[in-house]
Amino acid sequence: MPVKVIPDSLDTGRGARFGWRAGLALVLLLAVFGLWWSLGTDARVLSRMEPVERARLFDVTRRNAEAICATRGFEDRCRAAVELLGKFPECGTECQAFVARNRPRASR
């Protein structure tokens, strides 16, 4: 009695499809994690600094932001400066008001 042989291609196709999907899911998961990680980078770095060092950097950043935002034509640089300034724990009420005044307005 002859024995029927099942081709290997039927069996590996199913595994290959699963492997492809798992690979895609892993790539998407890594992309989302990378985006999440990069969004909190400034705050993480600031929180790990020594308080005296961070206070000195805050003063310099505040003065730079005030100078940049007072100059016409530097709107993009002003936005970047106030975004960073707002992440400092030292940014109190007056600082937050400055950040709010210089943040870009919402548009449609």
C-alpha positions as CSV (number, residue, x, y, z in Angstrom):
1,M,0.0,0.0,0.0
2,P,1.6,3.3,-1.1
3,V,1.9,6.1,1.5
4,K,0.8,9.6,0.6
5,V,3.3,12.3,1.2
6,I,2.0,15.7,2.4
7,P,4.1,18.4,0.8
8,D,6.1,20.6,3.2
9,S,4.9,23.8,1.5
10,L,1.5,23.5,2.9
11,D,2.8,23.3,6.4
12,T,5.4,26.1,6.2
13,G,3.0,28.6,4.6
14,R,0.9,28.8,7.7
15,G,4.0,29.3,9.9
16,A,5.4,31.9,7.5
17,R,2.2,33.9,7.6
18,F,2.2,33.8,11.4
19,G,5.9,34.9,11.5
20,W,5.2,37.8,9.1
21,R,2.3,39.0,11.3
22,A,4.3,38.6,14.5
23,G,7.2,40.5,12.9
24,L,4.9,43.4,11.8
25,A,3.4,43.5,15.3
26,L,6.8,43.7,16.9
27,V,7.9,46.5,14.5
28,L,4.8,48.5,15.3
29,L,5.2,48.0,19.0
30,L,8.8,49.1,18.9
31,A,7.8,52.2,16.9
32,V,5.1,53.2,19.4
33,F,7.6,52.6,22.3
34,G,10.2,54.7,20.6
35,L,7.8,57.6,20.0
36,W,6.6,57.4,23.7
37,W,10.2,57.4,24.9
38,S,11.3,60.3,22.7
39,L,8.4,62.5,23.8
40,G,9.5,62.4,27.5
41,T,13.2,62.8,26.9
42,D,13.7,66.4,28.1
43,A,11.7,65.9,31.3
44,R,13.6,62.7,32.1
45,V,17.0,64.5,31.6
46,L,15.9,67.5,33.7
47,S,14.6,65.3,36.6
48,R,18.0,63.5,36.8
49,M,20.0,66.7,37.0
50,E,21.4,68.0,40.3
51,P,19.0,70.7,41.6
52,V,21.7,73.4,41.6
53,E,22.8,72.6,38.1
54,R,19.1,72.5,36.9
55,A,18.4,75.8,38.5
56,R,21.4,77.4,36.7
57,L,20.2,75.9,33.4
58,F,16.7,77.1,34.1
59,D,17.9,80.7,34.5
60,V,19.9,80.6,31.3
61,T,17.0,79.0,29.4
62,R,14.6,81.6,30.8
63,R,16.8,84.5,29.7
64,N,17.3,83.0,26.3
65,A,13.6,82.4,25.8
66,E,12.7,85.9,26.8
67,A,15.3,87.3,24.3
68,I,14.3,85.0,21.5
69,C,10.5,85.6,22.0
70,A,11.1,89.4,22.0
71,T,12.7,89.3,18.6
72,R,10.5,89.3,15.5
73,G,11.0,86.5,13.0
74,F,12.0,83.9,15.6
75,E,8.6,82.5,16.2
76,D,9.6,78.9,15.7
77,R,12.7,79.2,17.9
78,C,10.4,81.0,20.5
79,R,8.0,78.0,20.5
80,A,10.9,75.5,21.0
81,A,12.3,77.6,23.8
82,V,9.1,78.0,25.8
83,E,8.3,74.2,25.3
84,L,11.6,73.4,27.0
85,L,11.1,76.1,29.6
86,G,7.7,74.7,30.6
87,K,9.3,71.3,31.4
88,F,11.5,72.6,34.2
89,P,10.2,72.0,37.8
90,E,11.4,75.5,38.6
91,C,8.9,77.0,36.2
92,G,6.5,78.6,38.6
93,T,3.4,80.7,38.1
94,E,5.1,83.7,36.5
95,C,7.1,81.3,34.2
96,Q,4.0,79.3,33.2
97,A,2.2,82.6,32.3
98,F,5.2,83.5,30.1
99,V,5.0,80.0,28.5
100,A,1.3,80.3,27.9
101,R,1.6,83.8,26.3
102,N,4.3,82.6,23.9
103,R,2.8,79.2,23.0
104,P,1.4,79.0,19.5
105,R,-2.4,79.5,19.3
106,A,-4.5,76.6,18.3
107,S,-5.6,76.7,14.6
108,R,-8.0,74.8,12.4
